[in-house]
Amino acid sequence: MAIALVLALVVIGSVLFHFLSPWWWTPIASNWAYIDHTIEITFWITGVVFTAVLLFMAYCVYRFRHREGVRAAYQPESKRLEWWLAVVTGVGVAAMLAPGLVVWHQFVTVPAEASEIEVVGQQWQWSFRLPGKDGRLGRADVAHIGSDNPLGLDPDDPNGRDDVVIEADDLHLPVGRPVKVLLRAIDVLHDFYVPQFRAKMDMVPGAVTYFWLTPTRTGTFEVLCAEYCGLEHPHMRGRVVVEEAADYQAWLEKQRTFAQLSGPGRASGRAETRLGQGEKS
């Protein structure tokens, strides 16, 4: 009797904790509300099964408890029960998998109008690359990484000369515009994750993974690494600033290109930038 009561209390406590818990998702800031809906469907299905199984166990413990003079009836198998269990389990599993497959298809089907950016992870910082005026990102390879080329852009690729390089600084995105996020790791596994965007993907050395999203509200959001990448993993953080198109364009015009950061003009370019800043001030 005590065990049956404990099982029932576990069910009641779990349901109350789910509905009354102060810990929940952060307010969404992208188009991926579908991911929230998929998780909610999974919660409901697994929650109903969890509740049904524990209440059934509580019933069995109470109904078939030991009583003097009562013998248990042995029933080795029941094909009817097995069919019911197989069908109900199959429907439940399909109900959890189907929404995820639909969302995954949307997740990897990038809109034609989406612009591209690149996120580069390395122990233990985030860097970013945006296309220049040509709208195309140049080639990159770890073999080209150096002090004046931290992201490994190919110096012989003309498409990369005007790429905007943002090393260990904030990433800015315009609100309401779809963007394809290319993900590259320089050293070990990383995972680019902004909780408010919901979207995330592992970054694998030697490969380029991707996802896409459309920021839906302005604000500053923290970037986390969702894959353990070494001793300083908890401190591998950054920021994404989502802003209106005019503010984004003003920020973009202040950034420096790969051509400005590399080659013979690197030092003079820095001097001109400092001089220009001094004149403005």
C-alpha positions as CSV (number, residue, x, y, z in Angstrom):
1,M,0.0,0.0,0.0
2,A,2.8,2.4,0.9
3,I,4.6,1.8,-2.4
4,A,1.4,2.4,-4.4
5,L,1.0,5.7,-2.6
6,V,4.6,6.7,-3.3
7,L,4.1,6.0,-7.0
8,A,1.0,8.1,-7.1
9,L,2.7,11.0,-5.3
10,V,5.6,10.8,-7.8
11,V,3.1,11.3,-10.6
12,I,1.3,14.2,-8.9
13,G,4.6,15.9,-8.0
14,S,6.0,15.5,-11.5
15,V,2.9,17.0,-13.1
16,L,2.8,19.9,-10.7
17,F,6.5,20.6,-11.2
18,H,6.1,20.6,-14.9
19,F,3.3,23.2,-14.8
20,L,4.5,25.3,-11.9
21,S,8.2,25.3,-12.5
22,P,9.8,28.7,-12.8
23,W,12.4,27.3,-15.3
24,W,11.3,27.4,-18.8
25,W,12.5,28.4,-22.2
26,T,13.8,31.9,-22.9
27,P,11.5,34.1,-25.1
28,I,12.0,33.1,-28.7
29,A,13.8,35.5,-31.1
30,S,13.7,33.6,-34.4
31,N,11.3,31.8,-36.8
32,W,12.0,28.4,-35.1
33,A,8.8,28.3,-33.0
34,Y,8.3,24.9,-34.8
35,I,11.1,23.5,-32.6
36,D,9.2,24.6,-29.4
37,H,6.1,23.0,-30.8
38,T,7.9,19.7,-31.5
39,I,9.4,19.6,-28.0
40,E,5.9,20.3,-26.5
41,I,4.4,17.4,-28.4
42,T,7.2,15.2,-27.1
43,F,6.5,16.4,-23.5
44,W,2.9,15.6,-23.8
45,I,3.4,12.1,-25.3
46,T,6.1,11.1,-22.9
47,G,4.2,12.8,-20.0
48,V,1.0,10.8,-20.7
49,V,3.0,7.6,-21.0
50,F,4.9,8.3,-17.8
51,T,1.7,9.0,-15.9
52,A,-0.1,6.0,-17.3
53,V,2.7,3.6,-16.5
54,L,3.3,4.8,-12.9
55,L,-0.5,4.8,-12.2
56,F,-0.8,1.3,-13.6
57,M,2.1,0.2,-11.5
58,A,0.5,1.7,-8.4
59,Y,-2.8,0.0,-9.3
60,C,-1.0,-3.4,-9.7
61,V,0.9,-3.0,-6.5
62,Y,-2.4,-2.3,-4.6
63,R,-4.7,-4.7,-6.6
64,F,-2.4,-7.7,-6.5
65,R,-0.9,-7.2,-3.0
66,H,-0.3,-10.2,-0.9
67,R,-3.4,-11.4,1.0
68,E,-3.9,-14.5,3.0
69,G,-5.8,-17.2,1.2
70,V,-5.6,-15.6,-2.2
71,R,-3.6,-17.2,-5.0
72,A,-2.3,-15.5,-8.1
73,A,-3.5,-16.7,-11.4
74,Y,-0.6,-17.5,-13.7
75,Q,-1.1,-16.2,-17.3
76,P,2.1,-16.7,-19.4
77,E,1.1,-14.5,-22.4
78,S,-1.7,-12.6,-23.9
79,K,-1.6,-12.0,-27.7
80,R,-4.4,-9.5,-27.5
81,L,-2.5,-7.4,-24.9
82,E,0.7,-7.7,-26.9
83,W,-1.0,-6.4,-30.0
84,W,-2.5,-3.5,-28.1
85,L,0.9,-2.6,-26.7
86,A,2.6,-2.9,-30.1
87,V,0.1,-0.7,-31.8
88,V,-0.1,2.0,-29.1
89,T,3.7,2.1,-28.8
90,G,4.1,2.4,-32.5
91,V,1.6,5.2,-32.8
92,G,3.3,7.0,-29.9
93,V,6.8,6.7,-31.4
94,A,5.5,7.8,-34.8
95,A,3.8,10.8,-33.2
96,M,7.1,11.9,-31.7
97,L,9.2,11.3,-34.8
98,A,6.9,12.8,-37.5
99,P,7.0,16.4,-36.2
100,G,10.8,16.2,-35.8
101,L,11.2,15.0,-39.4
102,V,9.0,17.8,-40.7
103,V,10.9,20.4,-38.7
104,W,14.3,18.9,-39.8
105,H,13.3,19.2,-43.4
106,Q,12.5,22.9,-42.8
107,F,15.7,23.3,-40.8
108,V,18.0,22.3,-43.7
109,T,16.0,23.8,-46.6
110,V,17.5,27.3,-46.8
111,P,15.4,30.0,-48.5
112,A,16.8,31.2,-51.8
113,E,16.8,34.8,-50.5
114,A,18.9,34.0,-47.4
115,S,22.3,35.7,-47.1
116,E,25.3,33.8,-45.8
117,I,27.6,34.3,-42.8
118,E,30.2,32.1,-41.3
119,V,30.8,31.3,-37.7
120,V,34.2,30.0,-36.7
121,G,34.8,28.3,-33.4
122,Q,38.2,27.7,-31.7
123,Q,39.4,27.3,-28.2
124,W,37.9,29.4,-26.7
125,Q,36.4,32.2,-28.7
126,W,33.9,32.9,-31.5
127,S,34.8,34.7,-34.7
128,F,32.7,35.5,-37.7
129,R,32.9,36.3,-41.4
130,L,30.4,38.1,-43.6
131,P,30.4,38.5,-47.4
132,G,31.6,41.8,-48.8
133,K,30.0,43.9,-51.6
134,D,30.2,40.9,-54.0
135,G,27.8,39.0,-51.7
136,R,30.0,35.9,-51.8
137,L,32.3,34.3,-49.2
138,G,35.7,33.3,-50.3
139,R,37.3,29.9,-49.7
140,A,39.0,29.1,-46.4
141,D,41.3,26.4,-45.1
142,V,43.2,25.8,-41.9
143,A,46.4,25.6,-43.9
144,H,46.2,29.4,-44.4
145,I,45.8,30.4,-40.8
146,G,48.3,32.8,-39.5
147,S,48.7,35.9,-37.4
148,D,47.3,38.2,-40.1
149,N,44.8,35.5,-41.3
150,P,43.1,34.1,-38.1
151,L,40.2,32.5,-40.0
152,G,42.3,30.8,-42.7
153,L,41.0,32.6,-45.8
154,D,42.5,31.7,-49.1
155,P,44.6,34.8,-50.1
156,D,44.4,33.7,-53.8
157,D,40.6,33.7,-53.9
158,P,39.4,37.1,-55.1
159,N,35.9,36.5,-53.6
160,G,37.5,36.6,-50.2
161,R,39.3,39.9,-50.4
162,D,36.3,41.9,-49.4
163,D,35.0,39.4,-46.8
164,V,34.3,41.1,-43.5
165,V,36.4,39.5,-40.7
166,I,35.2,39.8,-37.1
167,E,37.6,38.2,-34.7
168,A,36.4,37.5,-31.1
169,D,33.9,40.3,-31.2
170,D,30.1,40.7,-31.5
171,L,28.1,39.5,-34.5
172,H,25.4,41.8,-35.8
173,L,22.4,40.6,-37.8
174,P,19.5,42.5,-39.3
175,V,16.1,41.7,-38.0
176,G,13.6,40.0,-40.3
177,R,16.1,38.8,-42.8
178,P,16.8,35.0,-43.3
179,V,20.4,34.1,-43.0
180,K,22.3,30.8,-43.6
181,V,24.8,30.2,-40.9
182,L,27.9,28.2,-42.1
183,L,29.7,26.6,-39.2
184,R,33.4,25.8,-39.1
185,A,35.7,24.6,-36.3
186,I,39.4,25.2,-36.3
187,D,40.5,22.8,-33.6
188,V,38.0,20.6,-31.8
189,L,34.2,20.0,-31.7
190,H,32.2,23.1,-30.9
191,D,28.5,23.9,-31.1
192,F,27.1,27.3,-31.9
193,Y,24.0,27.9,-29.8
194,V,21.9,31.0,-29.1
195,P,19.1,29.9,-26.8
196,Q,16.7,32.5,-28.0
197,F,17.2,31.3,-31.6
198,R,16.5,27.7,-30.7
199,A,18.6,26.6,-33.7
200,K,22.0,24.9,-33.0
201,M,24.4,22.6,-34.8
202,D,27.7,20.9,-34.1
203,M,30.8,22.3,-35.7
204,V,33.1,19.5,-36.9
205,P,36.8,20.1,-37.8
206,G,37.4,19.5,-41.5
207,A,33.7,19.9,-42.4
208,V,31.3,22.8,-42.9
209,T,27.9,22.4,-41.3
210,Y,25.0,24.8,-41.5
211,F,21.5,25.9,-40.4
212,W,19.4,28.9,-41.2
213,L,17.2,31.3,-39.2
214,T,15.3,34.5,-39.4
215,P,15.8,36.8,-36.4
216,T,12.3,38.1,-35.4
217,R,13.1,40.7,-32.7
218,T,15.9,43.1,-31.9
219,G,18.1,42.7,-28.9
220,T,21.5,41.3,-27.6
221,F,21.7,37.6,-27.2
222,E,24.4,35.5,-25.6
223,V,26.2,32.8,-27.7
224,L,27.1,29.6,-25.9
225,C,29.1,26.5,-26.9
226,A,26.9,23.5,-26.5
227,E,29.6,20.9,-27.0
228,Y,32.3,20.3,-24.4
229,C,35.5,21.6,-26.0
230,G,38.1,21.7,-23.2
231,L,38.9,23.3,-19.9
232,E,37.6,26.8,-20.8
233,H,34.4,25.5,-22.4
234,P,32.1,27.4,-19.9
235,H,33.8,30.7,-20.8
236,M,33.5,30.3,-24.6
237,R,30.8,32.9,-25.0
238,G,29.9,35.7,-27.3
239,R,27.1,38.0,-28.3
240,V,24.8,38.4,-31.3
241,V,23.2,41.8,-31.7
242,V,20.0,41.8,-33.8
243,E,19.1,45.3,-34.9
244,E,17.2,47.3,-37.5
245,A,18.5,47.3,-41.1
246,A,19.8,50.9,-40.9
247,D,21.7,50.3,-37.6
248,Y,23.1,47.0,-39.1
249,Q,24.3,48.7,-42.2
250,A,26.0,51.5,-40.1
251,W,27.8,48.8,-38.1
252,L,28.8,46.9,-41.2
253,E,30.4,49.9,-42.8
254,K,32.7,50.3,-39.8
255,Q,34.1,46.7,-40.1
256,R,37.3,45.8,-41.8
257,T,37.8,43.4,-44.7
258,F,40.3,40.6,-45.2
259,A,42.2,42.8,-47.6
260,Q,42.6,45.5,-45.0
261,L,43.7,43.0,-42.3
262,S,46.3,41.2,-44.4
263,G,49.1,42.0,-46.8
264,P,51.5,45.0,-47.0
265,G,48.8,47.5,-46.3
266,R,47.9,46.1,-43.0
267,A,49.9,48.4,-40.8
268,S,49.1,51.5,-42.9
269,G,45.4,50.6,-42.9
270,R,45.4,50.4,-39.1
271,A,47.2,53.8,-38.9
272,E,44.6,55.4,-41.2
273,T,41.8,53.9,-39.1
274,R,43.3,55.4,-35.9
275,L,43.7,58.7,-37.7
276,G,40.2,58.7,-38.9
277,Q,38.9,57.9,-35.5
278,G,41.0,60.7,-34.0
279,E,39.6,63.2,-36.5
280,K,36.0,62.1,-35.7
281,S,36.6,62.5,-32.0
